[in-house]
Amino acid sequence: MKAIIVKDELKKWENVCLSCFSKYQQRLPYDLLSSLANVLLDGTVFEIVSSLREVQQLEERNLSNQRIKLINEHKRMLFFYLFFFVFILLPVLLVFALLL
């Protein structure tokens, strides 16, 4: 099973190399491609990536919650200022306008 995965990974790397533009193309030696495929088979790489994905998801959730809190706070402040203007400042200004 691992041999098939290594072969697939090796083919993927070869395709990446071959898909580069010809003037920028660097041929990676078979040994390097084989080493990269073996590293990908090692579970630690996948564990690290999985852990980083979890951290990213937690951070995105946290940022989303912060954004929602900030939006709600801005809505409350907008309501407060609207209330203040309509029920406090506007009547005072009308009284002053009538007195003049």
Rosetta blueprint (number, residue, H / E / L):
1 M L
2 K H
3 A H
4 I H
5 I H
6 V H
7 K H
8 D H
9 E H
10 L H
11 K H
12 K H
13 W H
14 E H
15 N H
16 V H
17 C H
18 L H
19 S H
20 C L
21 F L
22 S L
23 K L
24 Y L
25 Q L
26 Q L
27 R L
28 L L
29 P L
30 Y H
31 D H
32 L H
33 L H
34 S H
35 S H
36 L H
37 A H
38 N H
39 V H
40 L H
41 L H
42 D L
43 G H
44 T H
45 V H
46 F H
47 E H
48 I H
49 V H
50 S H
51 S H
52 L H
53 R H
54 E H
55 V H
56 Q H
57 Q H
58 L H
59 E H
60 E H
61 R H
62 N H
63 L H
64 S H
65 N H
66 Q H
67 R H
68 I H
69 K H
70 L H
71 I H
72 N H
73 E H
74 H H
75 K H
76 R H
77 M H
78 L H
79 F H
80 F H
81 Y H
82 L H
83 F H
84 F H
85 F H
86 V H
87 F H
88 I H
89 L H
90 L H
91 P H
92 V H
93 L H
94 L H
95 V H
96 F H
97 A H
98 L H
99 L H
100 L L
